[in-house]
Amino acid sequence: MKGNSGNITIRNKKASHDYEFLEKFIAGIQLTGTEIKSIRLGKAALADSYCFFREGELYIKGMHIAEYWWGNLNNHDPLRERKLLLTARELRKIEKKVKETSLTIIVTKVFISERGLAKAEIAVSKGKREYDKRQTLKRKDADREMNQLRKV
């Protein structure tokens, strides 16, 4: 199971459009049995998910993991809050940045590691304004045109 599940990656495409990532971290996710099985099937969504601190611990809110098809009455709640597993040093560093300035913690990607564990890539990020979004789109278009001209 570990060999073929290493290529599962669930991305939050909307986050890169709406936020500017300042610093990224890799964190483990505390999951139940049916949740990890659903993630291995690729049945998760990060569209409106974000992270918050409660009693010194970091949690994900809004991450949807579909119920496992072969689960029974003990199946999980799809929208429950899930604890992130980080070192104490990383937690202090993130909490300090979020409290000092008006930064947000966004989940950018959930993937299965080489060892078969679910990991989340989180980013301390700053919200983009409307004109920042337009500039990013212009830059992407210009880069695309330059690449097309280089090919010709």
N, C-alpha and C positions, 0 to 999 in steps of 0.2 A: 504494500500500500504506500510506503514512503517513496518509492522510486517514481511512481507515476503521478503523485499528488504535488510534486514540487513546482509545477508550472501553473498553479491556480493563482491568479492575481485579480483582485477586484479593485478598480480605481474610482476615485471621486473626480470626474472630469470637470465638473462645475467649479470645484474649489480653485483650480489654477486660473480660471477666468475671473473669479470674484475676489481672490486674495493674493497678496504678495508674500511668498514664503521667506521668512527670515532665517529660521533654523529648523532642521529636521532631526527627529529621533526615531529609533526603532524600539517598539515596546511589545511585550507579550500580552496576550489577552486571556483573561480567566473565563473559560467557557465550560458548558456542560457537554455531555456526550452527544446529544442530538444536534447541538449547535455546530460542533466541529465537523460532524458528518455532512451537514448542510453546506458548510463553507467549502468542504472538499468537493462537493458537487457544483460549486459556483453559485449558490443560491443566497446571495447577500447583496445589499445595496447600501451605499454610503451617501446618498444624495443630500440629506439634511442633517448629517451627523456632526457633532462637535464634542469637545471634551471639557470637563469642569472638575474642580477640586471639591471634595467633601471630606472633612476631617483629615487632611493631609494626604489623601489618596486621590488618584486621577481616575475618572470614569468616562466612558463613552456614552453619549445619549443620542438617540435617533438613528442608530445603526440597525437596519432591518435584516435579520437572518430568518429566512423562511423556515416554517416548521418542516421537520424531516418526514418524508413521505411514509417511511416504515415505522415511524415513532408511534407509541401507543398513548395511553392516558398521561404518561410522564413526559410528554413533549414540552418543549420550552416555550416561553412567551417571546414572540418575534421582536418586540421593541424594548425589551428590558435593558436596564443600565448594566454595562459590563465593565469590570475593573481592569485597568491597565497595569501591567507589571513592569516597573522601572526601578532603577536603583535610587536610594535615598538622595544621593547627590544630584541626579538628574531631576528628580521631583522638586527639590529645593530651587534648582536653577530655573526650571520652567515656571514655578509658582512666583518666584521673584520677578521675572520678566512680565508676567501677566498682571501682577498687582501694581508694578511701577507705571506701566503705560497701558493704554487701552488696546492690548493685543488679544488675539483669539487663538485657541488651540483647535486645529482642524485635522481630521483624519483624511489623509490623502490616498492611502492604499492599504489593503489587507491582503496578505499572502500567506502561503504555506512555506515554512522554511525547509532547509535540507533535511532536518531531523523529523519533519512531519508536524511541527508545531505551528499554531496560528500566530502570526505577528502582524502588528499594525505600524504603519509609518505615519507619525503625527508631525505636524509642522506648527511652530509658533509663527503666526502670520498676522498681517496687517491688512485690513480691508481696502480694496481699491476704490477710487472714486470713478465716476463715469468717464472723465477725460483720460484717466489712466488706462481704462479698458480699451478706449478707442486707440490710444497710442500703441498698446500691445498688439491690437489687430493690424494696425498699419505696419508695424515692424515685422510681423509674421508674413504679411503679404509681400513686403519688399524682399524678405529673405527667400521666399518661395520663388519670386520672379528671378532673383539673382541665381538661384540654383538651376532654374530652367534654362537661363542663358548660358550658364557654364556647360550644361550638357550638350547644347547645340554648338 
